[in-house]
Amino acid sequence: MKILISTDIEGIAGVVHSEQTRPGNAEYERARIWMTDEANAAVRGAFDGGATQVLVNDSHGGFRNLLLDRLDARAQTITGKPRYLGMMAGVEQDCDAVYMIGYHARAQSMGVLAHTINSFAFRCVRVNGIELGEAGLYGALAGEFGVPVALLSGDDVFLAETTSTFPGAIGVQTKRAAGNASCTSLAPADACNKVYEAARAAVSAARDVSPFTIAAPLECELVAQTAGLADLFCQWPEMQRIDGTALRFRAADMQSIVRMLNCLSAMSFMLR
């Protein structure tokens, strides 16, 4: 059994403010330790549950957050960007299940630090009419490789959002959202214990979980945060303008949708 652990930071216990997610300050340095510890708890749980191989995908921001010298030496780590599969890189390496650790709710929800890919760029993303956050987008990408999501951790809003998308997956609530930048959080050590137990159980449970897929043909509708961003995104010839901020494009598969969204996200930095 080969497990891919995709680790974000906003859903990690104790993380509640954007300063904790951005390099260059003491708050981030502390948060990346908590992120590393929860990832490590998932690694240890996976191996203790019977996994034979574990990959850890550093999936936040610049994809260079995890402190590799703190991780279980049995795991291999995927770091750096750009990469075609983004937060799900590694799923193409014959993985059997995905664990999403430290994930967050989609844009415009009431979850802690909720956003979808890029809070400056995107207000909403839908694929074939289904509104998706990062977990849904990347879970559907994993589904194209026949790989199910077996474990999710984050706040209560995130878990409620993903329950119907990933039936059978084990959820770990690390905090209860009280707003975009406020919550009631577990202590980091307690969160790690819960992630460990869930990761151990999810190895065997993954055999009964089905991959999440969205049938082709695929159409992605997105709402940009501003009309100016929509102007910029429409430089792509394939993009169709719906109104001032809403756009749509068609794609052959989820990998193409994810790659397009990540390209638009990168383009948006021109207008910051």
N, C-alpha and C positions, 0 to 999 in steps of 0.2 A: 504494500500500500504506500503510495507516494502522495504526500500532502503539500499543497502550495498555500502558504500563509501570506496574505496580502495585508499589510499593516499601514493604517493611516494614523493620524494623531488627534483629530478633533474629538473622537469618541473615547479616548483614553481617560481613565479615572483621574480627576484633578484638573484636567484641561478645560478651561472655561472662557478664556480671553484670547483674542487674535494675537496678542503679543507673545503668547506661549507657543504659537505655531510658526513664528518667523525667526530665522537665524539672526544673530547679532546682539542678543541680550541674555541676561542671566535667567529670565523666566523660560525662554526657549531651551536653554541648556538643561534646566531641571526637567522640563517636559519631555525632552528626548530621552532622558534616562527612564522616565516612567513608560514611555513608548517601547523602549528596548526591553524593559523588564516584562511588560505584558506579552510582547512578541516571544520572548524567551520562555515564558510560562506556557504559551501555546506550543512551542517547539518541544519542550519537555513532556507536556501532556500527550502530544501526538506520538512521540516515541514510546512512552509508557503504555499507550493504548494499542501499540502494535505496528505503527508505521515503520517502514523500512528506510524511507528517504523523506527528507523535509527540505523544501525550498522556502526562503523568506524573501518576499518582495517588499522593498522599501517603497511605499506608495504615497508618500506625502511630499507636496511641493517640488523641490528639486531632486527628490528621490535620493537624498544623501543625509539622512537623519539618524539612522540606527547606529549605535555604538557597537561595532562588530566585535571588538575584543570582549564584550560582555555576553555575547550570544553563545549558546551551546555549540561546541565545536563540531558536533555531528551535522549541523545544518549548513547549507550553502545559501549565500545571500545574493540577491539581484539588486544592484544599485545603479544610479545614474540615469540620465536621460539625454536625448529623446530615445524612446523605444516604441516600436509599432503597437505593442499590446498594452502599453502603459501600466496601469495598476494590476493588470492580469498577466504581465509578462512572466513566463515560466509555465503557464498552463499548457503550452504546446509541447512541453517536455514529458509527455505521457503521464500526467498527473491523474490521480483517482478522485481527489476531492479538494475543495478550496475552503480555507478558513478566512473570514474577513474580520480582522481585529482592529478596534479603534475607529470604526467607520462612523459616519454621521448622517443625519437626515437630509432630505433634498431641499433645494432652494425654496424659500418662501414659507417653509414650515416653521413650527415653534421649537425645533430642536436646537441644542447647543451648537453654535457656530455653523448652522445649517447652510448649505450651498450645494451647487452642482457643478463640479469641475473648477469653475472660476467665478467667484462671487461678483467680480467686477463686470464680467461679460454676460452671464446667462441668468435669466430670471426663471426659465422653465424649459424643460426638454421632454418631448414626447416621441415615442416610436410606435408607429401604427396606432396612434391614439392613446397609448398608455403613458402616463407621466412617470418618469423614472429619475431617480437620483443616481449617484455613482454606483451604489450597490446593484441597482437594477440594470444599469448599462453594462457594467463589467460582469455581473452574473450572467446576463444573456450572452456576452462574449464567451465566457467559460462554457456556456451551454452549447455553443457552436462546436466546441471541441469535445462534447459529450461529458463534461465534467460538472458535477453538482456542487452547490454551495452547502456545506454541512454544518458550519458554525458562523455565527455573527455576534459581534460585541459592540456596544455603544450605548447611547442613552435610550430612555423609554420611547421617545418619539421615533427614533430610528427603528427600534425593534417592532413597534406597531406598524410602521410603514412597510416593513419587509416581510411580515408574517405571511401574507397571502402570496407573495412572490416566491418565497422559498419554504413551502410547507414541508415539515419534517426536519428542517434545520434547527439546531440547538441555539438558543439565544442567551447571551450573558448581558445583563443590565449593569453597566458600570456607574451610572448616575441617573438622576431624575431631573429633567429639564424644568427650569422655572422661567426661562427666557433665552434669548440668543446668547447672552453672556452671563447667565447665572444658573446654578443647579445645586442639587444635593448629591454629593459624590461619595462613593465608597473610598476608603483609604486605599492608596495604591497597593499595599500588600494584600489586602482583602480581595481587591480586583484580580490580582495575579493568581490567588488561590482559586477563585471561581473560574477564571479562564483556563487554568491548568486542568481542573476537573472536567470542564466541558470539552476541552480539546482531547482529553483521554477518551471520553465517552463517544465523541463524534467520529472516531476512526471506524468503529464497528457500525455506528448508526448510519454512516455515509453510504453503506451498501443498500440501504432502503430509501435513499433520497434520489429523486429524479432531477436531471438538469433542467434549468429554466431556459426555455427557448421562445423566440418570437418568429413566427413563420414568415418567410419571404413571399412576395416582394416587400421591401422595407421602405417606409417613408418617415423621415425625421422632421418634426416641427420644433422650432426653438423660438423662444422670445428673448431678444436681447434686452439688456438693461436700459439702453438708450437708442434713439433713432440714429444717432451718429455711429454707434457700433453696428447697427443694422446696415447703414450705408457701407461701412468698411467690409462687413461679411459678404455683402453682395458683389464684391469684386470677384468672388468665385463664380465662374460662368454657370455652374450647375445650380446655383442658389436661386430660389424664386422668392420674391417679396410678396407677402400676404397683406401686410399693412405697415404702419410706421415702424414697429419693432418686431413683428412676427415674420418668420422665414420658414422655408421648407426645402428639403432636398431629398433625393431618392438614392438608395444604396443597395448593393447586392447582398451585403451581409453586415453583421454587427461590427466586425473588425473595421470595415470602411467607415461606419458611423463614428466609432470611437476615434479613429484617426482624423476624421474631418473635424470633430468637436475639439480635439486637442490642437489642431492647426488653427482653428478660429480663436481658441483661447490664447495661443501664442501671438496671433495678429492683434488681439485686443490691447496688448501692451503699448502699441503705437499711440493709443489715445489716453493713456494714464497721465 
